[in-house]
Every structure is written in C-alpha cells, then in structure tokens.
Amino acid sequence: MIELIGAILCSAVLFLIFRLFPKFQVDTAQAIVFNYFTAFICGSFVSGSLPSISGLIASNLLPWILLCGFLFISIFIAMGISSQKNGMGTTSVAVKMSLAISALAFVFIHNEAITWLKIVGFVLSIVGVLMITLEKSEEKSNKSSLLLLLFIFIGSAGLDVVLNVIKQYFAKGYPDSLFTAFGFLAAGTLGIIWLSTEFIRKKRKFHFRNILAGIVLGIPNYFSIYFLVRSYETAGWSNASVLAIMNISIVALAAIFGMIIFKESARLQKLTGLIAVVAAILCLTVN
C-alpha cells in the first residue's frame, strides 16, 4: 500500500515538474533523455552498488530490458509529436485510456476473478478520466495523426503489461531496483542516439539547464516506476486494480494540482469526473 501511494505521489510530482518546464525555458525532449540517466543512477543507489551488465546478461533479462527501454523512449517521442499535431488534451486521453487494455490483459494473464463491483469500478474509472482530461477541440486530425494516437494508446498499454509480466514471470528474485535502473539506462541510450540526430540536423540546441531539469525529473520518475513494480506484490489487490487505481489517482491529483496551483477552472465536468474517480477507487479496493 505504501509503495502504491509512493508511485502515485511521484507521478503527480512529475506532472508539476512538466508544467514548470516552459517557465524556465526547458526543452522537454532533452530533459527527458537526460532524466533516464539520472533514474539509472538512482537505481544504483537503491541497490547499493553499480549494476553489473554481465549479471544482467546472465539473468537472460537483456532482451526484456531493451524492449522496455524502446517502449519508454518511443512512446515519449510519439507523445511529443502527437501533442503538436493533436493537442495535449487528446494525447493525454490516449495515454490514460490505455489502462482499459492493460487492466483487461491482467485479468486474462493472471486469471483474476471478475466481480460486478470490479466491473463498475473499471467503468467509473474510464468515465472519470475522460471527464477530467477531455477538452473541447476544434482541430481535426489527419490519418497520420490518428495513427500516432493509436500507437500511443497500444504502446502505453503494452508497456504496462510488459513491466508486469516481466516482474511476475521472468524477473523473480532479480532486484526491482536493478530491473528498473537498467530499463531507464536502455531508454537513455536510445534517447541519446535520437537526440544526436536532432542536434546534427540542427533541430535542437543544447543548453545546460536541460541537464539540470533532467536531474530534477529523473528522481521522481525512477521511483514512480520502482514503486509501481513493487506495489504489484505488496498492495494486496489484483494487478488490474493496482494499475487502474494508479492511473486514475494520478489523473485526479493532476487535476487538483492544476486547479489549486495553476488556477485552472474547476468546471462541473471536471468535478464530476473527480467524484467518479473516488467512487471507482472505492469499488476497486473493496474485497
């Protein structure tokens, strides 16, 4: 339970940091790439030693780590492009609605019991997230933009499922701190390759403040994933419920922070969505 709360709070802090980036003229792309290396260092501190590449290879987890790293960075790049083409609101909905696929996959993978209360909880969570994040938009998306949203939708769900399946079936006995650290190292390495092409093509300029921003971002980012992986074992609820509670709680906290700190309007639709989210959490946590 404590790990799940930690994952939710760390993810909420990420929301605050991202909102502050424009104020300090931070290039989000560079900050996220550098944040992966900060997250790797955090994993080294948590494990108490520098992670061993040879130990990783011996564990047969290297292909899975590379897959996680690819999903981390590719989904981020797709989100950045989609935010420009489809808008932040639409992109955010695509990410958060992926919990529907992830939760359904967990039910089948882990043969979890399905109750009417749990079904109501999942329905309320989807309704709540949509009401909180969905904004009116007059922009029309072309075919390529819609494909981006589809990739983000499926990719985000795939990442949730991959992280869970690896932890449950392939990484038993392997330290959570090292597993998440290597995932971020793989993402950072792929990110540096992508960022280098951006610099060569002169699409971006390097600024030292982006490294500082990456350090600030990397610490809560590491622990958001580390605590999530841990919470699958410690929360005491089904994997599907843990993931749903995690996602809808982040959306709810982000909305609350937005209204309190950034003075966003407290529209009736958003407030109703928050009520639906609270009801969903109650339904999903009742045994």
C-alpha positions as CSV (number, residue, x, y, z in Angstrom):
1,M,0.0,0.0,0.0
2,I,2.8,2.4,0.9
3,E,4.6,1.6,-2.4
4,L,1.4,2.4,-4.4
5,I,1.0,5.7,-2.6
6,G,4.6,6.5,-3.3
7,A,4.2,5.6,-7.0
8,I,1.1,7.9,-7.2
9,L,2.8,10.8,-5.4
10,C,6.0,10.6,-7.5
11,S,3.9,10.5,-10.7
12,A,2.0,13.6,-9.5
13,V,5.3,15.4,-8.9
14,L,6.3,14.6,-12.5
15,F,3.1,16.4,-13.6
16,L,4.2,19.5,-11.6
17,I,7.7,19.4,-13.0
18,F,6.5,19.2,-16.6
19,R,4.1,22.1,-16.0
20,L,7.1,24.3,-14.8
21,F,9.4,23.5,-17.7
22,P,8.0,26.2,-20.1
23,K,8.5,28.8,-17.3
24,F,12.3,28.0,-17.2
25,Q,12.6,27.5,-21.0
26,V,13.4,23.9,-20.7
27,D,13.5,21.7,-23.8
28,T,11.3,18.8,-22.6
29,A,12.8,16.3,-25.1
30,Q,16.4,16.9,-23.8
31,A,15.3,16.9,-20.2
32,I,13.5,13.5,-20.6
33,V,16.5,11.9,-22.3
34,F,18.9,13.1,-19.5
35,N,16.4,12.1,-16.8
36,Y,16.8,8.5,-17.9
37,F,20.5,8.5,-16.8
38,T,19.5,10.2,-13.5
39,A,17.0,7.4,-13.0
40,F,19.7,4.8,-13.7
41,I,21.9,6.4,-11.0
42,C,19.0,6.4,-8.6
43,G,18.7,2.6,-9.2
44,S,22.4,2.2,-8.4
45,F,22.0,4.0,-5.1
46,V,18.9,2.0,-4.2
47,S,20.6,-1.3,-5.0
48,G,23.7,-0.3,-3.1
49,S,26.1,-1.0,-5.9
50,L,26.7,-0.2,-9.6
51,P,24.6,-2.5,-11.6
52,S,26.5,-5.3,-13.4
53,I,26.0,-5.6,-17.1
54,S,27.4,-9.2,-17.0
55,G,24.9,-10.0,-14.3
56,L,22.1,-8.7,-16.4
57,I,23.2,-10.8,-19.4
58,A,23.4,-13.9,-17.2
59,S,19.9,-13.3,-15.9
60,N,18.5,-13.6,-19.5
61,L,16.6,-10.3,-19.0
62,L,18.6,-8.2,-21.5
63,P,16.0,-8.6,-24.4
64,W,13.2,-7.6,-22.0
65,I,15.2,-4.6,-20.7
66,L,15.9,-3.4,-24.3
67,L,12.1,-3.8,-25.1
68,C,11.2,-1.7,-22.0
69,G,13.8,1.0,-23.0
70,F,12.5,1.1,-26.6
71,L,8.9,1.5,-25.3
72,F,9.9,4.2,-22.8
73,I,11.6,6.4,-25.4
74,S,9.4,5.6,-28.5
75,I,6.2,6.4,-26.6
76,F,7.7,9.6,-25.4
77,I,8.7,10.7,-28.9
78,A,5.3,9.8,-30.2
79,M,3.6,11.8,-27.4
80,G,5.8,14.8,-28.2
81,I,4.8,14.7,-31.9
82,S,1.1,14.0,-31.1
83,S,1.0,16.9,-28.7
84,Q,1.9,19.2,-31.5
85,K,-0.5,17.6,-34.1
86,N,-3.4,16.6,-31.9
87,G,-3.1,18.7,-28.8
88,M,-2.1,17.9,-25.2
89,G,-5.6,17.0,-24.1
90,T,-6.2,14.4,-26.8
91,T,-2.8,12.9,-26.4
92,S,-3.3,12.7,-22.6
93,V,-6.6,10.8,-23.1
94,A,-4.9,8.3,-25.4
95,V,-2.3,7.6,-22.7
96,K,-4.7,7.3,-19.8
97,M,-7.3,5.3,-21.6
98,S,-4.7,2.6,-22.3
99,L,-5.5,1.4,-18.7
100,A,-8.6,-0.3,-20.2
101,I,-6.5,-2.6,-22.3
102,S,-3.9,-3.1,-19.6
103,A,-6.5,-4.0,-16.9
104,L,-8.3,-6.4,-19.3
105,A,-5.0,-8.0,-20.2
106,F,-4.1,-8.5,-16.5
107,V,-7.4,-10.2,-15.9
108,F,-6.7,-12.8,-18.5
109,I,-2.9,-13.2,-17.9
110,H,-3.3,-13.7,-14.1
111,N,-6.7,-15.3,-14.3
112,E,-8.1,-12.7,-11.9
113,A,-11.6,-13.0,-10.5
114,I,-14.2,-10.7,-12.1
115,T,-16.9,-9.3,-9.9
116,W,-19.7,-6.8,-10.6
117,L,-18.1,-4.4,-8.2
118,K,-14.8,-4.5,-10.1
119,I,-16.6,-4.0,-13.4
120,V,-18.4,-1.0,-12.0
121,G,-15.0,0.3,-10.7
122,F,-13.4,0.0,-14.1
123,V,-16.3,1.7,-15.9
124,L,-16.3,4.6,-13.4
125,S,-12.5,4.9,-13.8
126,I,-12.8,5.3,-17.6
127,V,-15.7,7.7,-17.3
128,G,-13.9,9.7,-14.6
129,V,-10.6,10.0,-16.6
130,L,-12.5,11.1,-19.7
131,M,-14.4,13.7,-17.9
132,I,-11.3,15.1,-16.2
133,T,-8.9,15.1,-19.2
134,L,-11.2,15.5,-22.3
135,E,-11.3,19.1,-23.6
136,K,-13.2,20.5,-26.5
137,S,-11.1,20.9,-29.6
138,E,-11.8,22.4,-33.0
139,E,-8.7,20.8,-34.5
140,K,-9.1,18.0,-37.0
141,S,-6.6,15.1,-37.1
142,N,-5.4,13.6,-40.3
143,K,-4.7,9.9,-40.8
144,S,-1.0,10.1,-39.7
145,S,-2.0,11.9,-36.5
146,L,-4.6,9.3,-35.7
147,L,-2.1,6.5,-36.2
148,L,0.2,8.3,-33.7
149,L,-2.7,8.3,-31.2
150,L,-3.3,4.6,-31.9
151,F,0.4,3.8,-31.3
152,I,0.4,5.8,-28.0
153,F,-2.7,4.0,-26.9
154,I,-1.5,0.5,-27.7
155,G,2.1,1.2,-26.7
156,S,1.3,2.6,-23.3
157,A,-0.9,-0.4,-22.6
158,G,1.9,-2.7,-23.9
159,L,4.5,-1.1,-21.5
160,D,2.2,-1.6,-18.5
161,V,1.7,-5.3,-19.4
162,V,5.4,-5.9,-20.3
163,L,6.6,-4.4,-17.0
164,N,4.1,-6.5,-15.0
165,V,4.7,-9.8,-16.9
166,I,8.5,-9.5,-16.7
167,K,8.3,-8.9,-12.9
168,Q,5.8,-11.7,-12.3
169,Y,7.3,-14.4,-14.5
170,F,10.8,-13.6,-15.7
171,A,12.5,-11.4,-13.1
172,K,11.6,-13.3,-9.9
173,G,14.4,-12.9,-7.5
174,Y,16.0,-10.2,-9.5
175,P,16.2,-6.9,-7.5
176,D,13.4,-4.4,-8.5
177,S,15.9,-1.5,-8.2
178,L,18.2,-3.0,-10.8
179,F,15.5,-4.1,-13.2
180,T,14.0,-0.6,-13.3
181,A,17.5,1.0,-13.4
182,F,18.5,-1.0,-16.5
183,G,15.2,-0.2,-18.2
184,F,16.0,3.5,-17.8
185,L,19.6,3.1,-19.0
186,A,18.4,1.4,-22.2
187,A,15.9,4.2,-22.7
188,G,18.6,6.8,-22.1
189,T,21.0,5.2,-24.5
190,L,18.4,5.0,-27.3
191,G,17.3,8.6,-26.4
192,I,20.9,9.9,-26.8
193,I,21.1,8.3,-30.3
194,W,17.8,10.0,-31.2
195,L,18.9,13.3,-29.7
196,S,22.2,13.2,-31.5
197,T,20.4,13.1,-34.8
198,E,18.3,16.1,-33.7
199,F,21.5,18.1,-33.0
200,I,23.1,17.0,-36.2
201,R,20.1,18.1,-38.2
202,K,20.1,21.4,-36.1
203,K,16.5,20.9,-34.9
204,R,17.5,21.4,-31.3
205,K,20.2,23.4,-29.4
206,F,21.9,22.1,-26.3
207,H,21.5,24.0,-23.1
208,F,23.0,23.1,-19.7
209,R,19.7,23.9,-18.0
210,N,18.1,20.8,-19.7
211,I,20.6,18.5,-17.9
212,L,19.6,20.1,-14.6
213,A,15.9,19.7,-15.5
214,G,16.7,16.0,-16.3
215,I,18.2,15.5,-12.9
216,V,15.2,17.0,-11.2
217,L,12.8,14.9,-13.3
218,G,14.8,11.7,-13.1
219,I,14.5,11.2,-9.3
220,P,10.7,11.0,-9.1
221,N,10.5,9.3,-12.4
222,Y,12.7,6.4,-11.2
223,F,10.7,6.0,-8.0
224,S,7.3,6.2,-9.8
225,I,8.2,3.0,-11.8
226,Y,10.1,1.3,-8.9
227,F,7.2,1.8,-6.5
228,L,4.7,0.6,-9.1
229,V,6.6,-2.6,-9.8
230,R,6.9,-3.2,-6.0
231,S,3.2,-2.4,-5.5
232,Y,2.1,-5.3,-7.6
233,E,3.4,-7.6,-4.9
234,T,2.6,-5.5,-1.8
235,A,-0.7,-3.7,-2.4
236,G,-2.9,-6.6,-1.6
237,W,-5.2,-6.1,-4.6
238,S,-5.3,-7.6,-8.1
239,N,-2.8,-6.3,-10.6
240,A,-5.6,-4.8,-12.7
241,S,-6.9,-2.9,-9.7
242,V,-3.5,-1.6,-8.8
243,L,-2.9,-0.3,-12.3
244,A,-6.4,1.3,-12.5
245,I,-6.0,2.9,-9.1
246,M,-2.6,4.2,-10.0
247,N,-3.7,5.8,-13.3
248,I,-6.9,7.4,-12.1
249,S,-5.3,8.7,-8.9
250,I,-2.6,10.4,-11.0
251,V,-5.2,12.0,-13.2
252,A,-7.2,13.1,-10.2
253,L,-4.2,14.6,-8.4
254,A,-3.1,16.3,-11.6
255,A,-6.5,17.9,-11.9
256,I,-6.5,19.0,-8.3
257,F,-3.0,20.5,-8.5
258,G,-4.0,22.2,-11.7
259,M,-7.0,23.9,-10.0
260,I,-5.1,24.8,-6.8
261,I,-1.6,25.7,-8.0
262,F,-2.1,26.7,-11.6
263,K,-5.6,28.2,-11.1
264,E,-7.2,26.1,-13.8
265,S,-11.0,26.4,-14.0
266,A,-13.0,24.0,-11.8
267,R,-15.6,23.1,-14.4
268,L,-18.6,20.9,-13.5
269,Q,-17.4,18.2,-15.9
270,K,-14.0,18.0,-14.1
271,L,-15.5,18.0,-10.6
272,T,-18.0,15.2,-11.6
273,G,-15.0,13.3,-13.0
274,L,-13.2,13.6,-9.7
275,I,-16.3,12.2,-7.9
276,A,-16.4,9.3,-10.4
277,V,-12.7,8.6,-9.8
278,V,-13.2,8.4,-6.0
279,A,-16.1,6.1,-6.4
280,A,-14.0,3.9,-8.8
281,I,-11.2,3.6,-6.2
282,L,-13.7,2.5,-3.6
283,C,-15.2,-0.1,-5.9
284,L,-11.7,-1.4,-6.8
285,T,-10.3,-1.6,-3.3
286,V,-13.3,-3.3,-1.6
287,N,-12.6,-7.0,-1.1
